[in-house]
Amino acid sequence: MAEEKPAQSVGPASHRTRAGRRRAESARPSPPTAPPSAEGETRAAARRLARARRRRRTTVEAVAALAGLLALVGYVNWWSEPVPDDQPDPDGLPAVVGRPALPSATADADAMPGLRPRERSPSPSPSAVVVPTPAPPAAPPTLTLGRADIPATVDLTEAGRRDWLHWGLGGTTSPVRKRDGSASLRDLGGQGDRDSWDGNQELFRWRDGAPVNSAGDVADGVYTCGAGNGFRLAVVADGQPRTATVYLGVWMARGRLDIRVGDDGPRRTLRLEERHTSLSSGVTVRFEAPQGTRVLLTWTVEETFTPHCGNVGLQAVALR
């Protein structure tokens, strides 16, 4: 038979080992802890201290805000208080009454009561001052003369686009004139008796006349005899450069044409002479003068070379 070994008992020994470990751990010193009552008192004291600090801070801020408000109200009252020496504004209110409140720090801040801007009636917009531009000084009148032979036929409708006159066909004192013309040409009469004749070498025609509407190849004209006798005409200026052509002649005489612009304007003189027969000419008068100024033309017998009616003659005048 085999030898029997005694059985090992492990339960009690293990139990003892664990029990000993617990005893050793429990024997170690535990960290000190405050008693429960002392910890609660410490937290309560901290809260009381925090509340006291908040109350002090709130009190200080309130006092500072009140002091600032009082200073602002005092400043505004001092600013808006009327001063006896202040003069009233043009609208009748004292100069310091109703001054506007100081601007708020924020856009949505409440307005301070009693500080309203002064209300005024809207002032009219200042009207623009229009300074009239001075008119440029008027140019001095000008006057020049020219002379040329008369064409065999003169078309007064073309030559006198602004105005024209023709003598002889309508009688000695009633010339035919341009219909609807400018009426710038005037017959002022003259010294001596007028007569008409129809033997002029130059012929005239027109298509816009009155009282004779149209005519062709008219040889008529008027004349006056004797030294010192003649014709007086006028052209009314309109401020623009104009040209008037006078169709005139002499028969056994010397004629003198005097032209002047207004009373104090330039003057010109032209003579036409024929001792033995007749002579005709077209005298061109170029001028510029202020509107309404009269350019005066005087066509006179200066000397005769026959006892039988030495004369000056006039056929037409055209203006353009």
Number of C-alpha atoms within 10 A of each C-alpha: 3 4 5 6 6 6 6 6 8 9 8 8 10 11 10 12 11 11 11 12 11 11 11 10 9 10 9 8 7 7 5 6 7 7 8 8 8 9 11 10 10 10 11 10 11 11 11 10 12 11 12 12 12 11 12 12 12 12 12 12 12 12 12 12 12 12 11 12 12 12 12 13 12 12 12 16 12 10 13 17 12 14 12 7 7 10 12 12 11 8 9 8 12 16 16 17 16 17 15 15 16 12 9 11 7 7 7 7 9 8 12 11 7 9 15 12 12 12 9 7 6 6 6 6 6 6 6 6 6 6 6 6 6 6 6 6 6 9 10 10 18 14 20 14 16 11 13 12 12 17 13 10 15 19 17 24 20 15 17 20 14 20 23 32 23 26 23 24 20 17 16 16 14 14 22 22 26 27 17 11 16 13 15 16 24 15 15 12 14 17 17 16 14 19 15 20 16 13 11 18 15 19 19 21 19 23 16 19 21 15 13 16 13 13 14 13 14 21 18 23 26 25 27 25 25 22 20 18 21 27 24 17 19 19 23 20 22 15 16 11 14 17 20 23 23 23 23 24 25 28 25 22 28 22 29 21 20 16 23 19 25 18 11 8 16 16 16 14 13 14 13 18 23 18 16 11 12 18 20 23 18 19 20 19 20 17 22 21 24 17 11 13 19 22 24 19 22 19 26 28 28 20 18 24 17 14 9 10 16 25 28 33 30 23 26 24 24 25 25 15
